């Protein structure tokens, strides 16, 4: 297969040959990792523990919710999926995070330059699955090839548009974006090959894809023209001859044919019947003259499909060879999409670019500089609270397209939620300022004052800056680059792990201490809470002293005033308090750095509306809990504990005596129960053996009668058959009657209905084969029982349950049932004998049986008619037709109903399944 030479010389199209290109990926920029592993943990810490703690911290800080705010700004399905799952890339070092921030900044510049014609990434599809299929050897479809071509074309257009913007402005401003696609191979040649061979609008392989395909389709078109002309002529002739209502040309079995009435098929002598209509009135026939043309059509059609498959195979192999390069291109396009999404998100929330503080600040503080801050963030708002107040995704995205009307509408909507300074009035902006050298910040203040929200804001700001996102703050925020953000916020109680609130907190803090490093940020809410205040303060102080030497920064909230006093002993501690207005009795949500806050619990309770007496009593308790009265409280508490101990010991001795008496009674009752079970087992074995002997005796007698009947049957003539049958039946009935149990040994319906099983009782269940089961629950409402057999519990009706009786009664009930079955069989035989008096015995032999199994309908009808004709008068005929689809059976019954020699017939029954008995006159 080759491409047309004319096209090669005139248009220089892509060849369908495999060219190996040497493509080095050594110059690719760093490969970003997912948010699931935010930092390379040190060798000393467990990577699994670090991953688990980091994942829990992300949920605690509500990072997935923040990522959902970013997802509407993405253009590709790949970026949308990553943001929805909070798995988009994040920097693993300060350099990588800075590179992500530079990309966001460059994207913002590009959005301003492309405002009239924004960059369109929506045409880029996720073709990674198609690439895997091609790489594994699967043949790609036309639609899949077109998806690859569209993606390559869209990627090339994005690159060209970014390059054009860079040429028209300052190249340096767009360099971070251009570097993303710098080493990408856009596979222009592959894109041209697919476009040359496939029409993606019609999803078909073009004739020009190869000379052989073009020749095959031309020959097929000529052949189909001849075939169509021939069939039209034949169909018109058939119509004119009255062979069809209107000319009909159709396809059956992949061959062209004409329709003709069954009564006029002679109009097409030597024609081939390809199919028949469901009613049988119309035949679809291939004229003799069209056989060769149809053969040629089938041959050319197969050749065309084979050639198309060969073309698709070559294109698939081309994509398979370029799999790694195309995947790399998709990764880079994903980075571009995320950069523009972060830029749009920054515009939407009026964000500013953060700066990572470095060791220069440490030098400034060592030289006595006053304004050396490791964290300097002014007017930052909680990103999630801000997002809930700025829900204008659609308006903002539409305004980015350059529509002036939409821009004005969006501006008005945004103005409604912004203050005169251009910043949203909700949530309240806060300042976070931590001097260099500070390692621990203790935040105190009232409940509902915003301590936890402020701490979460710092954690989210750290994550956002690492991911290359702008912050909703003023001026230019500065903060360190943290390798890990570890948080213990909220109630860590776990019933599944048997952890109390205090145990849960301490377990989490212990794990944090294990993996934290010199570059980590640790956030702990209500440290040391949930236990004795004295021990809580002591433990919290020790933890903070440990963190001071192990992490970059630790921020904790507390109601313990002793922790706020640590600053006076060590300059590495810093205090902060949430402001509370005593005039309005409401928090202002402002952080007062260097201050100590009061909990104001009684003041808040009083403002809520607590009873004045409760408040006054609480104030007295506060006075009584002062340090000078602690010793007196300890003495009183000790005396009460000793009295409680004496009372519990007396109760224990009484309980121990009662337990000994109860155990004695238990062992006595247990011994009696064991003796009863042994006697019951022995009696049941004896009765079972006796019943088995009676059953064996009855079976032996019946076997003797049957054997005698078979011996006499071999020598008797046809007139003696009925007499032998009656004698044998009489003998069997006598045996059954002799072993029939008396009425006193059977349970009547009245006995059964009056029987009420109790919980814990063992019964026989009919549905389980009369197995022994235990009653678990007896329902009085719906007349059912819940029984347990082994490990199985099932609900059954009370009518299917029998009480336990001895083995002999069970055996006699079984013998009674067998006797009734024997009498029923005897009555059936008597009824049959009365009908067989005129037609001979109903005994099936090879001579009076016709077997129709496996025959077609016509063949079966012929054999049955011959068999009926061959039978003598007053005889019977067994017709074995089986079941199957039922066609042969229905045909046989139809013949028996209408045949003059058949007096009557009896259809199959459970004793004679798949066989019908006919009585011949």
ZAMARGU-4260 file (C-alpha; in steps of 0.2 Angstrom, whole numbers, plus 5000, padded with zeros to 4 digits):
<rodrens>
0) 5000/5000/5000 | 5007/5017/4995 | 5001/5035/4994 | 4997/5043/4977 | 5013/5048/4969
5) 5005/5064/4962 | 5001/5070/4980 | 5018/5066/4986 | 5026/5077/4973 | 5013/5091/4973
10) 5008/5093/4991 | 5022/5084/5001 | 5010/5075/5012 | 5015/5065/5028 | 5021/5048/5023
15) 5013/5032/5031 | 5030/5025/5035 | 5038/5024/5052 | 5052/5036/5054 | 5062/5036/5070
20) 5066/5053/5078 | 5079/5055/5091 | 5070/5066/5104 | 5078/5070/5120 | 5068/5073/5136
25) 5083/5077/5146 | 5080/5096/5145 | 5062/5094/5152 | 5059/5105/5167 | 5055/5098/5184
30) 5041/5085/5185 | 5028/5091/5197 | 5021/5078/5210 | 5003/5077/5216 | 4996/5085/5232
35) 4996/5068/5240 | 5014/5069/5244 | 5018/5087/5248 | 5036/5085/5253 | 5050/5072/5253
40) 5050/5066/5271 | 5067/5064/5280 | 5074/5046/5281 | 5070/5045/5299 | 5051/5047/5298
45) 5039/5035/5291 | 5033/5039/5273 | 5016/5031/5276 | 5013/5040/5292 | 5018/5057/5284
50) 5006/5053/5270 | 4992/5049/5281 | 4994/5064/5292 | 4996/5076/5277 | 4980/5069/5270
55) 4971/5072/5287 | 4978/5089/5288 | 4971/5093/5270 | 4954/5088/5275 | 4955/5097/5292
60) 4960/5114/5283 | 4946/5110/5270 | 4959/5110/5255 | 4947/5100/5244 | 4934/5113/5246
65) 4946/5127/5241 | 4951/5117/5226 | 4933/5116/5220 | 4933/5135/5219 | 4947/5133/5207
70) 4939/5120/5196 | 4926/5131/5187 | 4941/5141/5180 | 4949/5126/5171 | 4946/5122/5152
75) 4952/5104/5150 | 4944/5088/5157 | 4961/5084/5164 | 4963/5099/5174 | 4945/5099/5180
80) 4947/5081/5186 | 4963/5086/5196 | 4955/5101/5204 | 4939/5092/5209 | 4949/5078/5217
85) 4961/5091/5225 | 4976/5082/5216 | 4983/5095/5206 | 5002/5097/5206 | 5011/5107/5220
90) 5029/5112/5222 | 5041/5100/5231 | 5054/5113/5235 | 5054/5132/5236 | 5061/5134/5219
95) 5047/5123/5211 | 5034/5133/5221 | 5041/5149/5215 | 5041/5143/5197 | 5022/5139/5199
100) 5019/5157/5205 | 5029/5164/5191 | 5018/5154/5179 | 5002/5161/5187 | 5009/5178/5185
105) 5014/5176/5167 | 4996/5169/5164 | 4989/5184/5171 | 4999/5195/5159 | 4994/5184/5145
110) 4975/5185/5150 | 4977/5204/5149 | 4985/5204/5132 | 4973/5191/5125 | 4957/5200/5132
115) 4949/5202/5115 | 4954/5184/5109 | 4956/5174/5125 | 4966/5158/5124 | 4955/5143/5121
120) 4961/5126/5129 | 4944/5118/5128 | 4948/5109/5112 | 4962/5099/5121 | 4955/5082/5125
125) 4962/5069/5137 | 4968/5056/5125 | 4979/5046/5137 | 4967/5031/5136 | 4969/5031/5117
130) 4988/5032/5119 | 4988/5017/5131 | 4977/5007/5118 | 4989/5011/5104 | 5004/5006/5114
135) 4996/4990/5119 | 4993/4985/5101 | 4974/4988/5100 | 4968/4995/5083 | 4962/5013/5085
140) 4945/5018/5077 | 4943/5032/5065 | 4935/5043/5079 | 4949/5040/5091 | 4962/5045/5078
145) 4952/5061/5075 | 4952/5065/5093 | 4971/5063/5093 | 4972/5075/5078 | 4960/5088/5086
150) 4971/5088/5102 | 4987/5090/5093 | 4980/5104/5082 | 4973/5113/5098 | 4990/5111/5107
155) 4999/5118/5092 | 4987/5133/5091 | 4989/5137/5110 | 5008/5137/5107 | 5007/5148/5092
160) 4996/5160/5101 | 5007/5161/5116 | 5022/5164/5105 | 5013/5178/5095 | 5008/5187/5112
165) 5026/5186/5118 | 5033/5193/5101 | 5021/5208/5103 | 5026/5212/5120 | 5039/5210/5133
170) 5046/5192/5131 | 5052/5191/5149 | 5034/5193/5156 | 5028/5177/5146 | 5044/5167/5148
175) 5038/5155/5162 | 5023/5150/5151 | 5034/5148/5135 | 5046/5137/5145 | 5032/5125/5149
180) 5030/5121/5130 | 5048/5124/5126 | 5053/5106/5123 | 5037/5099/5117 | 5035/5090/5100
185) 5018/5095/5093 | 5018/5080/5081 | 5014/5091/5066 | 5018/5077/5054 | 5007/5065/5063
190) 4993/5077/5063 | 4995/5080/5044 | 4995/5061/5041 | 4979/5058/5050 | 4971/5073/5041
195) 4977/5067/5024 | 4970/5049/5027 | 4954/5053/5037 | 4939/5064/5035 | 4935/5068/5053
200) 4919/5077/5049 | 4912/5061/5041 | 4923/5049/5051 | 4928/5040/5036 | 4944/5034/5028
205) 4947/5045/5012 | 4951/5037/4995 | 4967/5046/4994 | 4974/5037/5009 | 4982/5024/4997
210) 4982/5020/4979 | 4975/5003/4982 | 4960/5009/4992 | 4956/5022/4978 | 4957/5008/4965
215) 4946/4996/4975 | 4933/5009/4978 | 4932/5014/4960 | 4930/4996/4955 | 4917/4993/4968
220) 4907/5009/4962 | 4907/5002/4944 | 4902/4985/4949 | 4888/4992/4960 | 4882/5002/4946
225) 4881/4986/4935 | 4873/4976/4949 | 4860/4990/4952 | 4855/4992/4934 | 4853/4973/4932
230) 4842/4971/4948 | 4831/4986/4943 | 4828/4978/4926 | 4824/4961/4934 | 4813/4969/4948
235) 4803/4979/4935 | 4800/4963/4925 | 4794/4954/4940 | 4782/4968/4944 | 4775/4969/4927
240) 4772/4950/4927 | 4762/4952/4943 | 4775/4944/4954 | 4776/4958/4966 | 4766/4973/4971
245) 4780/4985/4968 | 4798/4984/4962 | 4808/4978/4977 | 4827/4978/4978 | 4835/4974/4995
250) 4850/4965/5003 | 4850/4948/5011 | 4865/4939/5018 | 4876/4953/5012 | 4870/4950/4994
255) 4858/4961/4983 | 4842/4953/4978 | 4824/4956/4973 | 4808/4952/4981 | 4795/4940/4972
260) 4779/4932/4978 | 4781/4913/4983 | 4768/4909/4970 | 4779/4918/4956 | 4796/4912/4960
265) 4796/4903/4943 | 4799/4920/4935 | 4817/4919/4941 | 4823/4902/4934 | 4839/4896/4942
270) 4838/4910/4955 | 4844/4908/4973 | 4832/4910/4987 | 4842/4920/5000 | 4828/4923/5013
275) 4809/4921/5015 | 4798/4934/5024 | 4790/4930/5041 | 4773/4926/5033 | 4781/4915/5019
280) 4772/4925/5006 | 4788/4934/4999 | 4804/4926/4993 | 4820/4936/4992 | 4829/4929/4977
285) 4846/4932/4969 | 4844/4931/4950 | 4856/4920/4941 | 4863/4935/4931 | 4868/4944/4948
290) 4877/4930/4956 | 4894/4935/4948 | 4891/4953/4952 | 4886/4950/4970 | 4902/4939/4972
295) 4912/4953/4965 | 4904/4965/4977 | 4907/4954/4992 | 4925/4952/4987 | 4928/4971/4984
300) 4919/4975/5001 | 4931/4964/5010 | 4946/4971/5001 | 4940/4988/5005 | 4938/4984/5024
305) 4955/4975/5024 | 4964/4990/5016 | 4955/5002/5028 | 4961/4992/5043 | 4979/4992/5036
310) 4978/5011/5035 | 4971/5012/5053 | 4985/5000/5058 | 4998/5011/5051 | 4991/5027/5059
315) 4990/5017/5076 | 5008/5012/5075 | 5013/5030/5072 | 5004/5035/5087 | 5011/5021/5097
320) 5028/5026/5092 | 5025/5044/5098 | 5015/5039/5114 | 5029/5045/5126 | 5030/5062/5117
325) 5011/5065/5116 | 5009/5061/5135 | 5023/5073/5139 | 5014/5086/5128 | 4997/5083/5138
330) 5006/5085/5154 | 5013/5102/5149 | 4996/5107/5142 | 4989/5102/5159 | 5002/5114/5167
335) 4997/5128/5155 | 4978/5125/5159 | 4981/5125/5178 | 4992/5141/5177 | 4978/5150/5168
340) 4965/5143/5180 | 4975/5150/5195 | 4977/5167/5186 | 4958/5168/5183 | 4955/5163/5201
345) 4967/5176/5207 | 4957/5189/5197 | 4941/5183/5204 | 4946/5185/5222 | 4957/5201/5219
350) 4972/5191/5225 | 4990/5196/5226 | 5006/5186/5223 | 5015/5180/5239 | 5034/5181/5242
355) 5044/5167/5251 | 5054/5174/5265 | 5072/5167/5266 | 5087/5167/5277 | 5090/5186/5273
360) 5077/5190/5286 | 5087/5180/5299 | 5102/5191/5295 | 5092/5207/5297 | 5085/5201/5314
365) 5103/5197/5320 | 5109/5214/5315 | 5095/5222/5325 | 5083/5227/5311 | 5065/5231/5318
370) 5055/5225/5303 | 5062/5208/5300 | 5046/5197/5298 | 5046/5178/5294 | 5027/5180/5291
375) 5020/5196/5286 | 5003/5195/5279 | 4992/5210/5280 | 4973/5210/5277 | 4971/5192/5272
380) 4954/5184/5271 | 4949/5166/5274 | 4949/5159/5256 | 4933/5148/5259 | 4923/5161/5268
385) 4928/5174/5254 | 4923/5161/5240 | 4906/5159/5248 | 4903/5178/5247 | 4909/5179/5228
390) 4899/5166/5219 | 4900/5174/5202 | 4909/5161/5193 | 4898/5162/5177 | 4898/5181/5177
395) 4917/5182/5179 | 4921/5169/5166 | 4910/5177/5154 | 4917/5194/5157 | 4934/5186/5153
400) 4929/5183/5135 | 4928/5201/5131 | 4909/5204/5131 | 4907/5222/5137 | 4889/5219/5143
405) 4894/5204/5153 | 4909/5214/5160 | 4897/5228/5166 | 4885/5215/5174 | 4899/5207/5183
410) 4907/5223/5189 | 4890/5228/5197 | 4888/5211/5205 | 4906/5212/5212 | 4904/5229/5219
415) 4889/5223/5229 | 4900/5213/5240 | 4915/5224/5241 | 4919/5239/5252 | 4925/5256/5246
420) 4943/5250/5247 | 4940/5237/5234 | 4941/5222/5246 | 4926/5211/5251 | 4919/5216/5269
425) 4916/5198/5273 | 4926/5189/5280 | 4935/5201/5291 | 4953/5203/5285 | 4966/5199/5298
430) 4985/5203/5299 | 4997/5189/5303 | 5014/5195/5308 | 5027/5184/5315 | 5045/5190/5318
435) 5060/5181/5313 | 5067/5170/5327 | 5049/5166/5334 | 5046/5148/5334 | 5030/5146/5344
440) 5014/5157/5343 | 5001/5155/5357 | 4984/5162/5353 | 4972/5165/5367 | 4955/5174/5368
445) 4936/5170/5369 | 4927/5156/5362 | 4919/5160/5345 | 4932/5174/5343 | 4940/5167/5327
450) 4956/5158/5334 | 4953/5142/5324 | 4948/5152/5308 | 4964/5162/5309 | 4975/5147/5311
455) 4966/5139/5297 | 4969/5154/5286 | 4988/5153/5289 | 4988/5135/5284 | 4978/5137/5268
460) 4989/5152/5264 | 5004/5141/5265 | 4997/5128/5254 | 4991/5140/5241 | 5008/5149/5240
465) 5016/5132/5238 | 5004/5127/5224 | 5007/5144/5214 | 4991/5152/5219 | 4988/5170/5224
470) 4982/5175/5241 | 4967/5186/5245 | 4977/5199/5255 | 4984/5217/5253 | 5001/5223/5248
475) 5013/5208/5245 | 5012/5195/5258 | 5028/5186/5264 | 5029/5169/5272 | 5041/5155/5273
480) 5040/5139/5262 | 5035/5125/5273 | 5039/5107/5268 | 5024/5100/5278 | 5009/5108/5285
485) 5003/5097/5300 | 4987/5101/5309 | 4977/5095/5324 | 4961/5104/5324 | 4944/5098/5330
490) 4938/5083/5340 | 4949/5068/5337 | 4938/5057/5347 | 4936/5039/5339 | 4925/5026/5345
495) 4931/5014/5332 | 4949/5016/5339 | 4943/5017/5357 | 4950/5035/5359 | 4943/5048/5370
500) 4944/5067/5365 | 4961/5069/5375 | 4968/5052/5369 | 4964/5057/5351 | 4972/5074/5352
505) 4988/5067/5361 | 4989/5053/5348 | 4989/5065/5333 | 5001/5077/5342 | 5013/5062/5345
510) 5013/5057/5326 | 5016/5076/5322 | 5031/5077/5333 | 5038/5061/5325 | 5038/5067/5307
515) 5039/5086/5309 | 5055/5094/5302 | 5065/5111/5303 | 5054/5117/5288 | 5037/5112/5294
520) 5022/5122/5300 | 5012/5114/5315 | 4995/5120/5319 | 4987/5114/5336 | 4970/5119/5342
525) 4966/5119/5360 | 4982/5111/5365 | 4981/5100/5381 | 4962/5101/5383 | 4951/5087/5388
530) 4961/5083/5404 | 4965/5090/5421 | 4970/5108/5419 | 4986/5106/5429 | 4992/5091/5420
535) 4986/5099/5403 | 4996/5115/5406 | 5012/5104/5411 | 5010/5093/5396 | 5007/5108/5384
540) 5022/5117/5390 | 5033/5102/5387 | 5026/5100/5370 | 5029/5118/5365 | 5047/5117/5371
545) 5050/5102/5361 | 5042/5110/5345 | 5052/5126/5348 | 5068/5116/5343 | 5061/5105/5330
550) 5050/5115/5318 | 5050/5131/5308 | 5034/5138/5316 | 5021/5131/5328 | 5004/5140/5330
555) 4993/5134/5345 | 4977/5140/5352 | 4973/5139/5371 | 4963/5144/5386 | 4977/5141/5398
560) 4984/5158/5404 | 5001/5149/5410 | 5005/5146/5391 | 5004/5164/5387 | 5017/5168/5401
565) 5031/5158/5392 | 5035/5173/5381 | 5042/5182/5397 | 5055/5167/5399 | 5060/5164/5381
570) 5060/5176/5366 | 5056/5162/5354 | 5038/5162/5360 | 5025/5175/5354 | 5008/5179/5361
575) 4993/5184/5351 | 4975/5187/5356 | 4958/5189/5348 | 4950/5205/5352 | 4933/5205/5361
580) 4923/5220/5363 | 4916/5222/5381 | 4904/5236/5375 | 4895/5225/5362 | 4900/5208/5370
585) 4904/5203/5353 | 4921/5197/5345 | 4929/5209/5332 | 4939/5195/5324 | 4955/5205/5325
590) 4972/5198/5331 | 4981/5208/5343 | 4999/5203/5342 | 5009/5203/5358 | 4994/5203/5369
595) 4985/5190/5380 | 4967/5187/5378 | 4954/5181/5391 | 4941/5168/5388 | 4927/5179/5395
600) 4917/5163/5397 | 4905/5171/5411 | 4903/5187/5401 | 4898/5177/5385 | 4886/5166/5395
605) 4878/5181/5403 | 4876/5189/5386 | 4868/5174/5379 | 4855/5175/5393 | 4860/5163/5407
610) 4851/5164/5423 | 4859/5177/5434 | 4859/5165/5449 | 4870/5153/5438 | 4882/5166/5434
615) 4884/5172/5452 | 4887/5154/5458 | 4900/5152/5444 | 4909/5168/5450 | 4910/5161/5467
620) 4917/5145/5461 | 4930/5155/5452 | 4935/5163/5468 | 4936/5146/5477 | 4947/5139/5464
625) 4961/5151/5467 | 4978/5144/5471 | 4977/5148/5490 | 4962/5136/5492 | 4968/5122/5481
630) 4975/5112/5497 | 4959/5113/5506 | 4950/5106/5491 | 4963/5092/5490 | 4960/5086/5508
635) 4941/5086/5505 | 4942/5076/5489 | 4954/5063/5497 | 4942/5060/5511 | 4927/5057/5500
640) 4937/5045/5489 | 4942/5035/5504 | 4924/5033/5509 | 4919/5028/5492 | 4932/5015/5492
645) 4926/5007/5508 | 4908/5006/5501 | 4914/4998/5485 | 4924/4985/5494 | 4909/4980/5505
650) 4898/4978/5489 | 4912/4967/5481 | 4912/4955/5496 | 4893/4953/5495 | 4894/4950/5476
655) 4907/4937/5478 | 4897/4927/5490 | 4881/4928/5479 | 4892/4922/5464 | 4898/4907/5474
660) 4880/4901/5478 | 4874/4904/5460 | 4889/4893/5453 | 4884/4879/5464 | 4866/4878/5458
665) 4873/4880/5440 | 4884/4864/5442 | 4870/4854/5450 | 4857/4858/5436 | 4871/4855/5423
670) 4874/4837/5429 | 4855/4833/5428 | 4854/4840/5410 | 4869/4829/5404 | 4860/4813/5411
675) 4844/4817/5402 | 4853/4820/5385 | 4862/4803/5387 | 4846/4794/5390 | 4837/4803/5376
680) 4852/4798/5364 | 4851/4780/5369 | 4832/4778/5367 | 4833/4787/5350 | 4846/4775/5344
685) 4836/4760/5349 | 4820/4766/5341 | 4829/4770/5325 | 4836/4753/5324 | 4819/4745/5326
690) 4811/4756/5313 | 4825/4752/5301 | 4822/4733/5303 | 4804/4735/5299 | 4808/4745/5283
695) 4821/4732/5277 | 4808/4718/5280 | 4794/4728/5270 | 4807/4732/5256 | 4812/4714/5255
700) 4794/4708/5253 | 4790/4720/5240 | 4806/4716/5230 | 4800/4697/5231 | 4783/4702/5223
705) 4791/4712/5210 | 4803/4699/5205 | 4790/4685/5204 | 4779/4697/5193 | 4794/4699/5181
710) 4797/4681/5180 | 4779/4677/5176 | 4778/4691/5164 | 4791/4683/5152 | 4781/4667/5150
715) 4763/4674/5150 | 4753/4678/5135 | 4744/4695/5132 | 4728/4689/5139 | 4736/4685/5156
720) 4744/4702/5158 | 4730/4710/5167 | 4728/4696/5179 | 4746/4696/5184 | 4746/4715/5187
725) 4731/4713/5198 | 4738/4699/5208 | 4755/4709/5211 | 4745/4725/5216 | 4735/4715/5228
730) 4751/4707/5236 | 4759/4725/5237 | 4744/4732/5245 | 4743/4718/5258 | 4762/4722/5263
735) 4758/4741/5264 | 4743/4738/5275 | 4752/4726/5286 | 4765/4740/5290 | 4753/4754/5290
740) 4754/4763/5307 | 4739/4765/5318 | 4730/4782/5320 | 4737/4784/5337 | 4755/4786/5330
745) 4751/4800/5317 | 4749/4818/5320 | 4732/4825/5313 | 4729/4842/5307 | 4721/4846/5323
750) 4736/4841/5333 | 4748/4851/5321 | 4737/4866/5322 | 4736/4866/5341 | 4755/4864/5343
755) 4764/4880/5348 | 4783/4879/5348 | 4792/4889/5361 | 4809/4898/5359 | 4824/4887/5362
760) 4814/4871/5357 | 4820/4859/5344 | 4808/4854/5330 | 4808/4846/5313 | 4806/4858/5298
765) 4798/4851/5282 | 4807/4864/5271 | 4824/4858/5277 | 4821/4839/5274 | 4813/4836/5291
770) 4830/4841/5299 | 4831/4846/5317 | 4832/4865/5320 | 4830/4876/5335 | 4816/4889/5337
775) 4824/4906/5339 | 4808/4917/5339 | 4790/4913/5339 | 4779/4926/5331 | 4761/4927/5337
780) 4755/4939/5323 | 4759/4931/5307 | 4759/4913/5311 | 4778/4911/5307 | 4794/4905/5316
785) 4812/4910/5315 | 4822/4894/5316 | 4841/4891/5316 | 4849/4876/5307 | 4867/4876/5310
790) 4873/4894/5305 | 4858/4897/5294 | 4843/4907/5301 | 4826/4906/5291 | 4808/4911/5294
795) 4795/4897/5291 | 4777/4894/5293 | 4771/4885/5309 | 4762/4872/5298 | 4779/4866/5291
800) 4785/4863/5308 | 4783/4846/5318 | 4788/4842/5336 | 4801/4830/5340 | 4795/4812/5342
805) 4804/4795/5344 | 4811/4787/5329 | 4798/4774/5328 | 4784/4786/5325 | 4794/4795/5312
810) 4797/4779/5303 | 4779/4774/5304 | 4773/4790/5296 | 4785/4787/5282 | 4778/4770/5279
815) 4760/4777/5279 | 4765/4789/5266 | 4773/4776/5255 | 4757/4765/5257 | 4746/4780/5251
820) 4758/4782/5236 | 4756/4763/5232 | 4737/4764/5233 | 4737/4779/5222 | 4748/4770/5209
825) 4737/4755/5210 | 4721/4765/5207 | 4730/4773/5192 | 4734/4755/5185 | 4716/4750/5187
830) 4710/4765/5177 | 4723/4761/5164 | 4717/4743/5163 | 4699/4747/5161 | 4705/4757/5145
835) 4717/4744/5139 | 4704/4730/5139 | 4699/4734/5121 | 4717/4740/5115 | 4729/4728/5124
840) 4741/4731/5139 | 4749/4748/5140 | 4767/4741/5140 | 4779/4751/5129 | 4790/4740/5118
845) 4801/4744/5103 | 4788/4737/5091 | 4774/4749/5097 | 4785/4765/5099 | 4789/4777/5085
850) 4804/4789/5090 | 4803/4807/5082 | 4817/4814/5092 | 4830/4824/5082 | 4819/4824/5066
855) 4813/4839/5056 | 4794/4843/5056 | 4791/4836/5039 | 4801/4820/5042 | 4793/4818/5059
860) 4775/4819/5051 | 4780/4806/5038 | 4786/4794/5051 | 4771/4796/5062 | 4759/4793/5047
865) 4768/4777/5042 | 4768/4771/5060 | 4749/4773/5062 | 4746/4765/5046 | 4757/4750/5050
870) 4748/4747/5067 | 4735/4733/5069 | 4717/4736/5075 | 4713/4739/5093 | 4732/4742/5097
875) 4741/4756/5106 | 4756/4767/5099 | 4768/4776/5109 | 4774/4792/5101 | 4791/4799/5108
880) 4792/4817/5103 | 4801/4825/5117 | 4799/4843/5122 | 4813/4854/5114 | 4805/4869/5106
885) 4788/4860/5105 | 4787/4861/5086 | 4788/4842/5083 | 4776/4839/5097 | 4763/4851/5090
890) 4764/4843/5073 | 4762/4826/5081 | 4746/4831/5091 | 4739/4839/5075 | 4741/4823/5065
895) 4733/4812/5080 | 4718/4824/5081 | 4714/4823/5062 | 4719/4805/5058 | 4704/4793/5055
900) 4712/4778/5063 | 4716/4787/5080 | 4702/4784/5092 | 4709/4794/5106 | 4726/4799/5113
905) 4733/4804/5130 | 4747/4817/5132 | 4762/4815/5142 | 4762/4815/5161 | 4775/4815/5175
910) 4776/4796/5173 | 4778/4797/5154 | 4786/4813/5150 | 4789/4818/5132 | 4778/4804/5125
915) 4760/4803/5119 | 4750/4787/5119 | 4738/4784/5104 | 4724/4771/5103 | 4722/4764/5085
920) 4705/4758/5079
</rodrens>
